[in-house]
């Protein structure tokens, strides 16, 4: 959904699915180019395709003495993408914050870029039926209130 067309006020942030498997590079550039912060939703792809054991991500993590989750979070923050990782485990919460003492090289960033499958790991974000299933009631209420 185009936020600029749907609202009078320009949004400050847009939360979209971004993870190594679905990087949405064009959307990120579009929003950042309009001074709309981008927040990564499902930055770990909910573990799909065994993301935490991916060979490329593990090699990068080992080179920095970090976890694959830390590499993913660092990859996102280096692109000025907002991350709010969720964990109920105190150890992981601390690890998620410990991403500012290293930087990924251009080569490492490019390797992660090469992991992009170009498709959502959950659903087709542009399918009207999916949008209706997710937002249908909210959109109906919005239209009814006008």
Secondary structure, 3 states (H helix, E strand, C coil): CCHHHHCCCCCCEEEEECECCECCHHHHHHHHHCCCEEEEECCCHHHHHHHHHCHHHHHHHHHHCCCHHHHHHHHHHCCCEECCCCCCCHHHHHHHHCCCCCCCCHHHHHHHHCCCCCCCCCCCCCCHHHHHHHHHHHHHHHHHHC
